[in-house]
Amino acid sequence: LAPWARAAKGTGAAAVIAQISHAGRQSNGMVNMAPVGPGDVAMTEMPSGFFGAPHAMTAAEVEEVVARFAHAAKVCAECGFDGVQLHAAHGYLLSSFLNPRANNRASLFGEGDPYHAGELTR
């Protein structure tokens, strides 16, 4: 990562930002047929077999993902990036917590309440 940060800064970029993400339930089946998500709602819009059936993340799994995002951000900073952007769109893990079609949780980061679901990115 450090060579990428140096190369970007060598072009005169004012700031170099890394984007970090977690595909969540959209993890490609060739990579992971047992993905995680805010709920157990499978991807039905895509061809059968392309995505595995997700399981609803436990509180411990949510905390682990938060810790891994923090670790990734720390590594990016150590490598010379000026900041990070959390990819929280396009159906990936973070945005799926805000989507009632993907988040069928009855509690903890769910309940159809965007405030509680958004706590994951705080």
C-alpha positions in Angstrom: 0.0 0.0 0.0 2.8 2.4 0.8 4.1 2.4 -2.9 0.6 3.3 -4.0 0.3 6.2 -1.5 3.8 7.5 -2.6 2.9 7.2 -6.3 -0.3 9.1 -5.9 1.4 11.8 -3.8 4.1 12.0 -6.4 1.6 13.3 -8.9 0.9 16.3 -6.8 -2.3 15.1 -5.3 -3.5 17.3 -2.4 -4.7 14.2 -0.5 -4.7 10.5 -1.0 -7.6 8.6 0.3 -8.1 4.9 0.5 -11.5 3.3 0.2 -12.1 0.3 2.5 -15.2 -2.0 2.2 -16.8 -5.2 3.2 -19.1 -6.8 0.5 -21.3 -8.5 3.2 -24.1 -10.5 1.6 -22.9 -9.5 -1.8 -19.7 -11.5 -1.4 -19.1 -13.4 -4.7 -19.8 -17.1 -4.3 -16.4 -18.0 -5.8 -14.9 -16.2 -2.7 -17.4 -16.9 0.0 -20.6 -19.0 -0.1 -21.3 -18.3 3.6 -21.5 -14.5 3.7 -22.6 -12.3 6.6 -25.2 -9.6 6.6 -27.4 -7.6 8.9 -30.1 -10.2 8.4 -30.5 -13.5 6.7 -32.0 -12.0 3.5 -30.4 -13.6 0.5 -29.6 -11.8 -2.8 -32.5 -12.7 -5.0 -31.9 -10.2 -7.7 -28.9 -12.0 -9.1 -28.6 -15.4 -10.8 -29.0 -18.4 -8.5 -25.7 -19.6 -7.1 -23.8 -16.4 -7.6 -24.2 -15.4 -3.9 -24.4 -17.6 -0.9 -27.2 -17.4 1.7 -26.1 -14.9 4.4 -26.5 -15.4 8.1 -27.4 -12.5 10.4 -24.3 -11.2 12.1 -24.0 -11.7 15.8 -23.0 -8.7 18.0 -19.5 -10.2 18.3 -19.3 -10.4 14.5 -20.4 -6.8 14.2 -17.7 -5.7 16.7 -15.1 -7.8 14.8 -15.9 -6.0 11.6 -15.7 -2.6 13.3 -12.3 -3.6 14.7 -11.1 -4.7 11.3 -12.2 -1.5 9.6 -10.3 0.4 12.4 -7.2 -1.8 11.8 -7.4 -1.2 8.0 -7.6 2.5 8.6 -4.6 2.4 10.8 -2.6 0.5 8.3 -3.6 3.0 5.6 -2.4 5.8 7.7 0.9 4.1 8.5 1.4 3.6 4.7 1.0 7.3 4.0 -2.6 7.7 3.1 -4.2 10.9 4.3 -7.6 9.4 5.1 -10.0 6.6 4.4 -13.5 6.4 3.1 -15.8 3.6 4.3 -17.7 2.2 1.3 -21.3 2.4 2.6 -23.2 2.2 -0.6 -24.3 -0.1 -3.4 -25.6 -2.9 -1.2 -22.3 -3.6 0.5 -22.3 -4.5 4.2 -22.6 -1.1 5.8 -25.3 0.1 3.5 -27.3 -3.1 3.9 -27.7 -2.3 7.6 -29.7 0.8 6.5 -31.8 -1.2 4.0 -35.0 -2.7 5.4 -35.0 -5.1 2.4 -31.7 -6.5 3.6 -31.9 -5.8 7.4 -34.6 -7.9 8.9 -33.2 -7.8 12.4 -35.6 -7.4 15.3 -32.9 -5.9 17.6 -29.3 -4.5 17.6 -28.6 -2.5 14.5 -32.0 -3.1 13.2 -35.7 -2.5 14.1 -36.1 -0.5 11.0 -34.5 2.5 12.8 -31.9 4.2 10.7 -30.3 5.7 13.8 -29.6 2.3 15.3 -28.5 0.8 12.0 -26.2 3.8 11.4 -24.5 3.3 14.7 -22.3 0.7 13.0 -20.5 3.5 11.1 -20.1 5.8 14.1 
